[in-house]
């Protein structure tokens, strides 16, 4: 009787151990399946978002002439140039330059972009300038930071590429005079720049 009792308890323990092991394996398999399902759901969601809301970067033209750059959100109706090419073009056409310096991750830049892009007046006046949009790393020179490295900054240069520090946002923040928060403020300074800089710009008025 003692022998059978020992055998019984050993068998019971083995059975329980086998059951626990099987249950652990089932749990691990289920957990892995859940993780895979979640991963697939995330990948599918990302793919759907990409189809419904395509990236703006992919919409930018890739066949621009040499020296020209994409609008990067500042207005597709405006002819934008790189810094080096824009300086050369301004000297060639005897036109003043309007340079927008920004960072893609800057909140104030993101807020200003659609205001500039939607302004018909800025688009019209832009034809009297060589328009440059540059990330801050593309325009690191000190002359492009008349009163600091804040962004966005909008500065105006003559046809020789010299910054005119008098052309600033008079009605804006006195501490950041090259910062603009509205299209109307930009238009006012653009008109002043046209009157002051470059015979080429004056001739077109």
C-alpha positions, 0 to 999 in steps of 0.5 A: 500500500505504501509503495502504491501511494508513493507511485501515486504521488510521484505520478501526480507530481509529474502530471502537475509538472507536465501540465504547468509546463504545457500551460507556461508554453501556451502562455508564452506562445499566446503572448508572442502571438499578441505581440506579433498581432500588435506589430502587424496592426501598427505597420498596417496603421502606418501604411494607411496613414501614409496613403491617406496623408502622404508626406509633403516632402514627397510632393516637392518637385524633384526636377528644379533647375540648378540653384533653385530649391523646393518651397519647403512649405513657404509657398509653391507660387514663389521662386525659391533659391539656395543661398549661394545660387540666390546671391549670384542670381541677385547680382546678375539681375540686380535685384534685392534679396529676401532671405527666410531662415528657419528650422523644420522643427521650429514651432514658430516657423511651422505657424508662419509657413502657411501664412506666407504660402497663402498670401497673394501679396507676398507672392506678387511682391516676391517677383521683385526679389530673389527669394531664398529659403534656408535652414539655419545650418545652410546660412550659418554666417554671422552677417545673417544673424544681425541681432541673434540666432532666433528663428524664423528670421527674415532679412533683406539684402541688396544686390551685392549680398549685403544685409540691410539691418534697417529693414526690420519688423518695426511693429514687432518684438523690439528684442527680435526685430527680424521675426515676423508673425503675420503676412501683413508684417512681411508685406510692409517690409517688402514694400520698404525694401523695394523702395530702398534696395536695388535699381532693378527692383525700382524699375519694376514698380 
